[in-house]
Amino acid sequence: MLLSHNTLANYYSTVFALVQHHKYSITEVERLIPYERDIYISMLQEFLKKEKERQEQRAAQQRSSMRKNY
C-alpha cells in the first residue's frame, strides 16, 4: 500500500481501523512517515493473517477431537 496510490477515503478508513481496532492514536498514525505506515500496516496484515490461520487450525482440531469422542 503506497501513499501515492492511496485515496483519501482509504486513508481515513485505515486510520479509523488502526485507532478503533488496534489501539493506535490518531496522532501516532498521522506522525508516521508514509513508508513507516505502509510497513506497520503490512506487518499488521501479516500478523492478522497468521492469527486467523491459527484460529482456524484450533477450530479444526476441536472439531476433530469432538468427532473422536462420539
N, C-alpha and C positions, 0 to 999 in steps of 0.2 A: 504494500500500500504506500504509494508515494504521494506526497503532498501535492505535487503538481497535477496529479490525476484525481485528487480528492475534491468532491463537491462540497459546497458549504453545508448542505443538508447532511452529508455523510460525516463531516467534521463534527457537527453538533450531536449527531447520533452516537458517534464514537465517544465524545466527551461525556455525554449522558450515561452511556453504558459503563464507562470507567468509574464515574462518580457513584452511580446508583448500585452497581453490582460488585465493584471491586475496591471500593473504599478509597479511591483517589479523591483529592480535592480538585475543584476546577482550576485553582491557582497552580497546583502541581502539574496538571496536564498542560495548561497554557504556557508554563515556563519551560517545557521540554523543547529542545531543538527538534525540528520536524523529523530528522532521521532518527533521533532518540525515541520519539513517539512511535515511529514505524517499527523500530527494534522491539520496544516493550510490547506493542500490540502483537507482533509476530510471536514473541515468546509466550505471551498470554494465550494466544490461539493454540499454540502447540501444547501448552500445559493443559488447556481445557480439552483438547482432542485426546490426549493420553488419559486424562481423568475419566472421560466418557468411556474409553475403551476398558479401563479398569473396572468401572461400574458395570459395564455390560458383561465382562468376564465373571464378576462376582455373582451377578444375577443368573448367568448360565450355570455356574457351579451350584447355586442354591436350587435351581430347578432340577438339575441333575441329581443332587442329593435327595430332594423330595421324592423324585421318581423311584429311587432306590429303596426308600422307606416304605413304599406302597407295594 
